[in-house]
Amino acid sequence: DTGVSQDPRHKITKRGQNVTFRCDPISEHNRLYWYRQTLGQGPEFLTYFQNEAQLEKSRLLSDRFSAERPKGSFSTLEIQRTEQGDSAMYLCASSHSGRARDTQYFGPGTRLTVL
Amino acid sequence: GQQVMQIPQYQHVQEGEDFTTYCNSSTTLSNIQWYKQRPGGHPVFLIQLVKSGEVKKQKRLTFQFGEAKKNSSLHITATQTTDVGTYFCASGGFKTIFGAGTRLFVKA
């Protein structure tokens, strides 16, 4: 396993711009999760995919946020019309249902700064 | 909704001292997971407990799940500088709820 990868690692944008992040899960992991983490807090669940289906979406995810996993492999998280409050670390995790109690493996995250 | 509360928020110890972090919930938890996040790093899964009263050990780390499945603890014996980081408890399945974490500082 090469681990979960995320791109970019850092993103600085101006308020009002759109940003898109990518997550590549561990190969053969059928579950993929997005979290947001702010300084001094634990990760907050945003959304979850099983294969290509988005099965759960947090109320934290406003209409400006959208996530996709078109072929059940990599996933993208898009934030439209960014606001300063969107500044955070966006973490992706993946797991395989049925293996090791569905342990989630996290990627290194994308740190978003909205100016 | 389900929440998990962690205490303390911070803990400073001298190398060699023990450390314990506690996780509490007002509702019964289906499971409890523990993660470690090094400064500048990402959460790394340590362990999951599912049974009432369960105790598991990993070298110097001891994890407990309360009898009522509403609380848990992580105890580190004889801390080392490599133990520095934030320890999170979490619970749930695909929708995992994390505590705010306990940040451990170890002075050599």
Contacts between the chains, C-beta under 8 A, distances in Angstrom:
chain1	res1	chain2	res2	distance
A	31	B	94	6.5
A	33	B	94	7.0
A	33	B	96	7.6
A	40	B	100	7.1
A	40	B	101	7.9
A	41	B	100	5.5
A	41	B	101	7.5
A	42	B	88	4.9
A	42	B	90	7.2
A	42	B	98	3.2
A	42	B	99	5.5
A	42	B	100	5.4
A	42	B	101	5.2
A	43	B	43	6.4
A	43	B	88	7.7
A	43	B	96	7.9
A	43	B	98	5.0
A	44	B	98	7.3
A	45	B	95	5.3
A	45	B	96	6.1
A	45	B	97	6.9
A	48	B	94	4.6
A	48	B	95	6.5
A	50	B	94	7.6
A	55	B	94	7.1
A	56	B	94	6.3
A	56	B	95	5.6
A	58	B	95	7.8
A	91	B	42	6.2
A	91	B	43	7.4
A	101	B	48	5.4
A	101	B	50	7.8
A	102	B	93	7.1
A	102	B	94	7.7
A	103	B	45	5.2
A	103	B	48	7.3
A	104	B	45	6.4
A	104	B	96	6.8
A	105	B	45	7.0
A	106	B	42	4.3
A	106	B	43	4.9
A	106	B	44	7.1
A	107	B	42	6.5
A	108	B	41	7.7
A	108	B	42	5.4
A	109	B	42	5.6
